[in-house]
Amino acid sequence: MVKVLIATGAVFALMTAASAADLPQRQPAPRYAEAPVVGKMPIGKSPIGKSPWGKGPVAARY
């Protein structure tokens, strides 16, 4: 009888601990970085072919 009582108590304690681990816990809200500003960069505003990027060195024809 004592063995059955101890086994029942152990099972009950194990079940209590397992069910307590599944309970939701309050956590702080995540802090996100501020979103970057969209649409403020001057992409495509300069005339085509007037920027120095992508142009090779100009060789003299003398």
FENTAQUI-V551403 format. One record per backbone hydrogen bond with DSSP energy under -0.5 kcal/mol. NH is the residue of the N-H (numbers start at 1). CO is the residue of the C=O. E is the energy in kcal/mol with one decimal. If there is no record, write none. Layout:
nh=NH co=CO e=E
nh=NH co=CO e=E
This chain:
nh=5 co=1 e=-1.9
nh=6 co=2 e=-2.5
nh=7 co=3 e=-2.6
nh=8 co=4 e=-2.4
nh=9 co=5 e=-2.2
nh=10 co=6 e=-2.4
nh=11 co=7 e=-2.4
nh=12 co=8 e=-2.4
nh=13 co=9 e=-2.3
nh=14 co=10 e=-2.4
nh=15 co=11 e=-2.6
nh=16 co=12 e=-2.2
nh=17 co=13 e=-2.3
nh=18 co=14 e=-2.3
nh=19 co=15 e=-2.4
nh=20 co=16 e=-2.0
nh=21 co=17 e=-1.3
nh=22 co=18 e=-0.6
nh=23 co=20 e=-0.8
nh=32 co=30 e=-0.6
nh=43 co=41 e=-1.9
nh=45 co=42 e=-1.2
nh=50 co=47 e=-1.4
nh=55 co=52 e=-1.1
nh=59 co=57 e=-0.6
